[in-house]
Amino acid sequence: GLHQTGIPDEIQPGLNARFMGIDEKAIISYLVSAYFSVAVLVPDALGILEDVEIGH
């Protein structure tokens, strides 16, 4: 796929993990994001997901 490189806190191309903090129980939280680019070859070929949660 097409991966964006050079993003802040990058772990590998297109993937970053940003430290979010430590709570009162000493649990560390990170925000992990994956970035992709697309090459659109036909009209109406893209979709978007909003407010998606994959786990707690």
PyMOL Python script that loads the backbone (N, CA, C, O; Angstrom):
from pymol import cmd

cmd.read_pdbstr("""\
ATOM      1  N   GLY A   1       0.808  -1.184   0.000  1.00  0.00           N
ATOM      2  CA  GLY A   1       0.000   0.000   0.000  1.00  0.00           C
ATOM      3  C   GLY A   1       0.851   1.246   0.000  1.00  0.00           C
ATOM      4  O   GLY A   1       2.079   1.171   0.035  1.00  0.00           O
ATOM      5  N   LEU A   2       0.210   2.371  -0.039  1.00  0.00           N
ATOM      6  CA  LEU A   2       0.883   3.663   0.003  1.00  0.00           C
ATOM      7  C   LEU A   2       0.906   4.142   1.445  1.00  0.00           C
ATOM      8  O   LEU A   2      -0.145   4.392   2.035  1.00  0.00           O
ATOM      9  N   HIS A   3       2.090   4.269   2.012  1.00  0.00           N
ATOM     10  CA  HIS A   3       2.229   4.693   3.406  1.00  0.00           C
ATOM     11  C   HIS A   3       2.838   6.082   3.467  1.00  0.00           C
ATOM     12  O   HIS A   3       3.783   6.386   2.739  1.00  0.00           O
ATOM     13  N   GLN A   4       2.291   6.929   4.342  1.00  0.00           N
ATOM     14  CA  GLN A   4       2.866   8.248   4.568  1.00  0.00           C
ATOM     15  C   GLN A   4       4.041   8.086   5.517  1.00  0.00           C
ATOM     16  O   GLN A   4       3.916   7.423   6.546  1.00  0.00           O
ATOM     17  N   THR A   5       5.180   8.680   5.186  1.00  0.00           N
ATOM     18  CA  THR A   5       6.360   8.601   6.045  1.00  0.00           C
ATOM     19  C   THR A   5       6.668   9.971   6.629  1.00  0.00           C
ATOM     20  O   THR A   5       6.197  10.995   6.133  1.00  0.00           O
ATOM     21  N   GLY A   6       7.461   9.971   7.684  1.00  0.00           N
ATOM     22  CA  GLY A   6       7.881  11.218   8.304  1.00  0.00           C
ATOM     23  C   GLY A   6       6.871  11.821   9.262  1.00  0.00           C
ATOM     24  O   GLY A   6       6.956  13.013   9.559  1.00  0.00           O
ATOM     25  N   ILE A   7       5.914  11.036   9.757  1.00  0.00           N
ATOM     26  CA  ILE A   7       4.926  11.551  10.700  1.00  0.00           C
ATOM     27  C   ILE A   7       5.535  11.591  12.105  1.00  0.00           C
ATOM     28  O   ILE A   7       6.437  10.806  12.398  1.00  0.00           O
ATOM     29  N   PRO A   8       5.063  12.489  12.982  1.00  0.00           N
ATOM     30  CA  PRO A   8       5.606  12.558  14.344  1.00  0.00           C
ATOM     31  C   PRO A   8       5.405  11.244  15.109  1.00  0.00           C
ATOM     32  O   PRO A   8       4.395  10.564  14.927  1.00  0.00           O
ATOM     33  N   ASP A   9       6.357  10.898  15.950  1.00  0.00           N
ATOM     34  CA  ASP A   9       6.307   9.694  16.796  1.00  0.00           C
ATOM     35  C   ASP A   9       6.195   8.416  15.971  1.00  0.00           C
ATOM     36  O   ASP A   9       5.560   7.452  16.400  1.00  0.00           O
ATOM     37  N   GLU A  10       6.807   8.405  14.793  1.00  0.00           N
ATOM     38  CA  GLU A  10       6.698   7.270  13.875  1.00  0.00           C
ATOM     39  C   GLU A  10       7.448   6.047  14.402  1.00  0.00           C
ATOM     40  O   GLU A  10       8.598   6.152  14.829  1.00  0.00           O
ATOM     41  N   ILE A  11       6.788   4.888  14.369  1.00  0.00           N
ATOM     42  CA  ILE A  11       7.392   3.615  14.751  1.00  0.00           C
ATOM     43  C   ILE A  11       7.944   2.927  13.512  1.00  0.00           C
ATOM     44  O   ILE A  11       9.074   2.438  13.509  1.00  0.00           O
ATOM     45  N   GLN A  12       7.141   2.896  12.470  1.00  0.00           N
ATOM     46  CA  GLN A  12       7.525   2.398  11.150  1.00  0.00           C
ATOM     47  C   GLN A  12       6.708   3.201  10.144  1.00  0.00           C
ATOM     48  O   GLN A  12       5.786   3.908  10.550  1.00  0.00           O
ATOM     49  N   PRO A  13       7.010   3.121   8.840  1.00  0.00           N
ATOM     50  CA  PRO A  13       6.299   3.970   7.877  1.00  0.00           C
ATOM     51  C   PRO A  13       4.775   3.853   7.987  1.00  0.00           C
ATOM     52  O   PRO A  13       4.213   2.766   7.857  1.00  0.00           O
ATOM     53  N   GLY A  14       4.125   4.983   8.228  1.00  0.00           N
ATOM     54  CA  GLY A  14       2.669   5.028   8.303  1.00  0.00           C
ATOM     55  C   GLY A  14       2.068   4.650   9.641  1.00  0.00           C
ATOM     56  O   GLY A  14       0.844   4.611   9.764  1.00  0.00           O
ATOM     57  N   LEU A  15       2.887   4.369  10.656  1.00  0.00           N
ATOM     58  CA  LEU A  15       2.382   3.947  11.967  1.00  0.00           C
ATOM     59  C   LEU A  15       3.055   4.770  13.058  1.00  0.00           C
ATOM     60  O   LEU A  15       4.282   4.855  13.116  1.00  0.00           O
ATOM     61  N   ASN A  16       2.238   5.377  13.924  1.00  0.00           N
ATOM     62  CA  ASN A  16       2.828   6.104  15.044  1.00  0.00           C
ATOM     63  C   ASN A  16       2.122   5.752  16.340  1.00  0.00           C
ATOM     64  O   ASN A  16       0.967   5.326  16.341  1.00  0.00           O
ATOM     65  N   ALA A  17       2.833   5.937  17.442  1.00  0.00           N
ATOM     66  CA  ALA A  17       2.283   5.720  18.781  1.00  0.00           C
ATOM     67  C   ALA A  17       2.626   6.946  19.608  1.00  0.00           C
ATOM     68  O   ALA A  17       3.798   7.271  19.801  1.00  0.00           O
ATOM     69  N   ARG A  18       1.601   7.622  20.093  1.00  0.00           N
ATOM     70  CA  ARG A  18       1.794   8.843  20.866  1.00  0.00           C
ATOM     71  C   ARG A  18       1.424   8.581  22.322  1.00  0.00           C
ATOM     72  O   ARG A  18       0.335   8.087  22.616  1.00  0.00           O
ATOM     73  N   PHE A  19       2.339   8.917  23.230  1.00  0.00           N
ATOM     74  CA  PHE A  19       2.109   8.772  24.665  1.00  0.00           C
ATOM     75  C   PHE A  19       0.994   9.718  25.086  1.00  0.00           C
ATOM     76  O   PHE A  19       1.052  10.913  24.798  1.00  0.00           O
ATOM     77  N   MET A  20      -0.032   9.184  25.773  1.00  0.00           N
ATOM     78  CA  MET A  20      -1.184   9.989  26.182  1.00  0.00           C
ATOM     79  C   MET A  20      -1.185  10.290  27.678  1.00  0.00           C
ATOM     80  O   MET A  20      -1.832  11.241  28.118  1.00  0.00           O
ATOM     81  N   GLY A  21      -0.465   9.486  28.464  1.00  0.00           N
ATOM     82  CA  GLY A  21      -0.405   9.772  29.889  1.00  0.00           C
ATOM     83  C   GLY A  21      -0.438   8.523  30.742  1.00  0.00           C
ATOM     84  O   GLY A  21      -0.544   7.403  30.241  1.00  0.00           O
ATOM     85  N   ILE A  22      -0.342   8.746  32.060  1.00  0.00           N
ATOM     86  CA  ILE A  22      -0.388   7.677  33.056  1.00  0.00           C
ATOM     87  C   ILE A  22      -1.510   8.017  34.029  1.00  0.00           C
ATOM     88  O   ILE A  22      -1.556   9.123  34.568  1.00  0.00           O
ATOM     89  N   ASP A  23      -2.422   7.058  34.255  1.00  0.00           N
ATOM     90  CA  ASP A  23      -3.544   7.341  35.156  1.00  0.00           C
ATOM     91  C   ASP A  23      -3.175   7.052  36.609  1.00  0.00           C
ATOM     92  O   ASP A  23      -2.037   6.693  36.912  1.00  0.00           O
ATOM     93  N   GLU A  24      -4.157   7.214  37.505  1.00  0.00           N
ATOM     94  CA  GLU A  24      -3.915   7.046  38.944  1.00  0.00           C
ATOM     95  C   GLU A  24      -3.593   5.613  39.347  1.00  0.00           C
ATOM     96  O   GLU A  24      -3.106   5.382  40.453  1.00  0.00           O
ATOM     97  N   LYS A  25      -3.857   4.640  38.463  1.00  0.00           N
ATOM     98  CA  LYS A  25      -3.516   3.237  38.720  1.00  0.00           C
ATOM     99  C   LYS A  25      -2.210   2.843  38.048  1.00  0.00           C
ATOM    100  O   LYS A  25      -1.892   1.657  37.960  1.00  0.00           O
ATOM    101  N   ALA A  26      -1.451   3.824  37.574  1.00  0.00           N
ATOM    102  CA  ALA A  26      -0.166   3.638  36.898  1.00  0.00           C
ATOM    103  C   ALA A  26      -0.306   2.889  35.574  1.00  0.00           C
ATOM    104  O   ALA A  26       0.615   2.188  35.153  1.00  0.00           O
ATOM    105  N   ILE A  27      -1.467   3.039  34.913  1.00  0.00           N
ATOM    106  CA  ILE A  27      -1.678   2.448  33.591  1.00  0.00           C
ATOM    107  C   ILE A  27      -1.292   3.478  32.536  1.00  0.00           C
ATOM    108  O   ILE A  27      -1.801   4.599  32.530  1.00  0.00           O
ATOM    109  N   ILE A  28      -0.387   3.084  31.648  1.00  0.00           N
ATOM    110  CA  ILE A  28       0.090   3.967  30.588  1.00  0.00           C
ATOM    111  C   ILE A  28      -0.833   3.846  29.384  1.00  0.00           C
ATOM    112  O   ILE A  28      -1.230   2.744  29.005  1.00  0.00           O
ATOM    113  N   SER A  29      -1.174   4.985  28.782  1.00  0.00           N
ATOM    114  CA  SER A  29      -2.038   4.998  27.596  1.00  0.00           C
ATOM    115  C   SER A  29      -1.276   5.568  26.405  1.00  0.00           C
ATOM    116  O   SER A  29      -0.547   6.551  26.534  1.00  0.00           O
ATOM    117  N   TYR A  30      -1.454   4.943  25.250  1.00  0.00           N
ATOM    118  CA  TYR A  30      -0.888   5.413  23.992  1.00  0.00           C
ATOM    119  C   TYR A  30      -2.000   5.504  22.959  1.00  0.00           C
ATOM    120  O   TYR A  30      -2.941   4.711  22.983  1.00  0.00           O
ATOM    121  N   LEU A  31      -1.897   6.458  22.061  1.00  0.00           N
ATOM    122  CA  LEU A  31      -2.776   6.553  20.903  1.00  0.00           C
ATOM    123  C   LEU A  31      -1.986   6.018  19.718  1.00  0.00           C
ATOM    124  O   LEU A  31      -0.968   6.596  19.337  1.00  0.00           O
ATOM    125  N   VAL A  32      -2.448   4.919  19.135  1.00  0.00           N
ATOM    126  CA  VAL A  32      -1.769   4.300  17.993  1.00  0.00           C
ATOM    127  C   VAL A  32      -2.572   4.614  16.745  1.00  0.00           C
ATOM    128  O   VAL A  32      -3.772   4.345  16.685  1.00  0.00           O
ATOM    129  N   SER A  33      -1.904   5.189  15.741  1.00  0.00           N
ATOM    130  CA  SER A  33      -2.573   5.585  14.496  1.00  0.00           C
ATOM    131  C   SER A  33      -1.838   5.004  13.298  1.00  0.00           C
ATOM    132  O   SER A  33      -0.610   4.922  13.284  1.00  0.00           O
ATOM    133  N   ALA A  34      -2.610   4.602  12.293  1.00  0.00           N
ATOM    134  CA  ALA A  34      -2.052   4.130  11.022  1.00  0.00           C
ATOM    135  C   ALA A  34      -2.491   5.096   9.935  1.00  0.00           C
ATOM    136  O   ALA A  34      -3.667   5.453   9.853  1.00  0.00           O
ATOM    137  N   TYR A  35      -1.555   5.517   9.105  1.00  0.00           N
ATOM    138  CA  TYR A  35      -1.827   6.471   8.034  1.00  0.00           C
ATOM    139  C   TYR A  35      -1.602   5.793   6.691  1.00  0.00           C
ATOM    140  O   TYR A  35      -0.582   5.136   6.480  1.00  0.00           O
ATOM    141  N   PHE A  36      -2.555   5.957   5.787  1.00  0.00           N
ATOM    142  CA  PHE A  36      -2.466   5.392   4.442  1.00  0.00           C
ATOM    143  C   PHE A  36      -2.854   6.452   3.426  1.00  0.00           C
ATOM    144  O   PHE A  36      -3.636   7.353   3.726  1.00  0.00           O
ATOM    145  N   SER A  37      -2.314   6.344   2.241  1.00  0.00           N
ATOM    146  CA  SER A  37      -2.715   7.174   1.110  1.00  0.00           C
ATOM    147  C   SER A  37      -3.354   6.264   0.077  1.00  0.00           C
ATOM    148  O   SER A  37      -3.155   5.050   0.100  1.00  0.00           O
ATOM    149  N   VAL A  38      -4.115   6.849  -0.820  1.00  0.00           N
ATOM    150  CA  VAL A  38      -4.770   6.059  -1.864  1.00  0.00           C
ATOM    151  C   VAL A  38      -4.542   6.708  -3.223  1.00  0.00           C
ATOM    152  O   VAL A  38      -4.327   7.916  -3.326  1.00  0.00           O
ATOM    153  N   ALA A  39      -4.593   5.897  -4.239  1.00  0.00           N
ATOM    154  CA  ALA A  39      -4.567   6.365  -5.622  1.00  0.00           C
ATOM    155  C   ALA A  39      -5.919   6.000  -6.217  1.00  0.00           C
ATOM    156  O   ALA A  39      -6.175   4.833  -6.511  1.00  0.00           O
ATOM    157  N   VAL A  40      -6.778   6.988  -6.396  1.00  0.00           N
ATOM    158  CA  VAL A  40      -8.144   6.747  -6.870  1.00  0.00           C
ATOM    159  C   VAL A  40      -8.140   6.623  -8.386  1.00  0.00           C
ATOM    160  O   VAL A  40      -7.689   7.525  -9.093  1.00  0.00           O
ATOM    161  N   LEU A  41      -8.647   5.498  -8.878  1.00  0.00           N
ATOM    162  CA  LEU A  41      -8.674   5.248 -10.315  1.00  0.00           C
ATOM    163  C   LEU A  41     -10.056   5.427 -10.919  1.00  0.00           C
ATOM    164  O   LEU A  41     -10.177   5.602 -12.132  1.00  0.00           O
ATOM    165  N   VAL A  42     -11.104   5.388 -10.098  1.00  0.00           N
ATOM    166  CA  VAL A  42     -12.475   5.570 -10.599  1.00  0.00           C
ATOM    167  C   VAL A  42     -13.230   6.496  -9.645  1.00  0.00           C
ATOM    168  O   VAL A  42     -12.912   6.536  -8.456  1.00  0.00           O
ATOM    169  N   PRO A  43     -14.223   7.240 -10.141  1.00  0.00           N
ATOM    170  CA  PRO A  43     -15.023   8.100  -9.260  1.00  0.00           C
ATOM    171  C   PRO A  43     -15.800   7.270  -8.224  1.00  0.00           C
ATOM    172  O   PRO A  43     -16.149   6.118  -8.481  1.00  0.00           O
ATOM    173  N   ASP A  44     -16.058   7.851  -7.085  1.00  0.00           N
ATOM    174  CA  ASP A  44     -16.846   7.212  -6.018  1.00  0.00           C
ATOM    175  C   ASP A  44     -16.231   5.908  -5.525  1.00  0.00           C
ATOM    176  O   ASP A  44     -16.958   4.982  -5.165  1.00  0.00           O
ATOM    177  N   ALA A  45     -14.913   5.822  -5.503  1.00  0.00           N
ATOM    178  CA  ALA A  45     -14.244   4.588  -5.108  1.00  0.00           C
ATOM    179  C   ALA A  45     -13.853   4.572  -3.633  1.00  0.00           C
ATOM    180  O   ALA A  45     -13.382   3.547  -3.141  1.00  0.00           O
ATOM    181  N   LEU A  46     -14.034   5.672  -2.921  1.00  0.00           N
ATOM    182  CA  LEU A  46     -13.563   5.760  -1.540  1.00  0.00           C
ATOM    183  C   LEU A  46     -14.719   5.821  -0.557  1.00  0.00           C
ATOM    184  O   LEU A  46     -15.807   6.300  -0.877  1.00  0.00           O
ATOM    185  N   GLY A  47     -14.461   5.325   0.648  1.00  0.00           N
ATOM    186  CA  GLY A  47     -15.398   5.432   1.758  1.00  0.00           C
ATOM    187  C   GLY A  47     -14.621   5.845   2.992  1.00  0.00           C
ATOM    188  O   GLY A  47     -13.391   5.795   3.000  1.00  0.00           O
ATOM    189  N   ILE A  48     -15.330   6.255   4.038  1.00  0.00           N
ATOM    190  CA  ILE A  48     -14.682   6.666   5.278  1.00  0.00           C
ATOM    191  C   ILE A  48     -15.455   6.088   6.464  1.00  0.00           C
ATOM    192  O   ILE A  48     -16.684   6.021   6.446  1.00  0.00           O
ATOM    193  N   LEU A  49     -14.720   5.676   7.488  1.00  0.00           N
ATOM    194  CA  LEU A  49     -15.324   5.210   8.736  1.00  0.00           C
ATOM    195  C   LEU A  49     -15.107   6.288   9.789  1.00  0.00           C
ATOM    196  O   LEU A  49     -14.005   6.822   9.919  1.00  0.00           O
ATOM    197  N   GLU A  50     -16.146   6.605  10.532  1.00  0.00           N
ATOM    198  CA  GLU A  50     -16.039   7.598  11.597  1.00  0.00           C
ATOM    199  C   GLU A  50     -16.479   6.984  12.919  1.00  0.00           C
ATOM    200  O   GLU A  50     -17.370   6.135  12.954  1.00  0.00           O
ATOM    201  N   ASP A  51     -15.845   7.421  14.012  1.00  0.00           N
ATOM    202  CA  ASP A  51     -16.184   6.972  15.365  1.00  0.00           C
ATOM    203  C   ASP A  51     -16.137   5.454  15.490  1.00  0.00           C
ATOM    204  O   ASP A  51     -17.063   4.840  16.021  1.00  0.00           O
ATOM    205  N   VAL A  52     -15.061   4.854  15.002  1.00  0.00           N
ATOM    206  CA  VAL A  52     -14.887   3.402  15.061  1.00  0.00           C
ATOM    207  C   VAL A  52     -14.054   3.067  16.287  1.00  0.00           C
ATOM    208  O   VAL A  52     -13.002   3.668  16.509  1.00  0.00           O
ATOM    209  N   GLU A  53     -14.516   2.113  17.083  1.00  0.00           N
ATOM    210  CA  GLU A  53     -13.793   1.672  18.268  1.00  0.00           C
ATOM    211  C   GLU A  53     -13.504   0.190  18.124  1.00  0.00           C
ATOM    212  O   GLU A  53     -14.404  -0.603  17.847  1.00  0.00           O
ATOM    213  N   ILE A  54     -12.229  -0.183  18.316  1.00  0.00           N
ATOM    214  CA  ILE A  54     -11.865  -1.588  18.133  1.00  0.00           C
ATOM    215  C   ILE A  54     -11.631  -2.316  19.446  1.00  0.00           C
ATOM    216  O   ILE A  54     -11.373  -3.520  19.429  1.00  0.00           O
ATOM    217  N   GLY A  55     -11.708  -1.642  20.572  1.00  0.00           N
ATOM    218  CA  GLY A  55     -11.534  -2.315  21.855  1.00  0.00           C
ATOM    219  C   GLY A  55     -11.433  -1.314  22.994  1.00  0.00           C
ATOM    220  O   GLY A  55     -11.304  -0.111  22.768  1.00  0.00           O
ATOM    221  N   HIS A  56     -11.493  -1.815  24.203  1.00  0.00           N
ATOM    222  CA  HIS A  56     -11.405  -0.957  25.396  1.00  0.00           C
ATOM    223  C   HIS A  56     -10.092  -1.204  26.082  1.00  0.00           C
ATOM    224  O   HIS A  56      -9.806  -0.588  27.109  1.00  0.00           O
TER     225      HIS A  56
END
""", "prot")
cmd.dss("prot")
cmd.show_as("cartoon", "prot")
cmd.util.cbc("prot")
cmd.orient("prot")
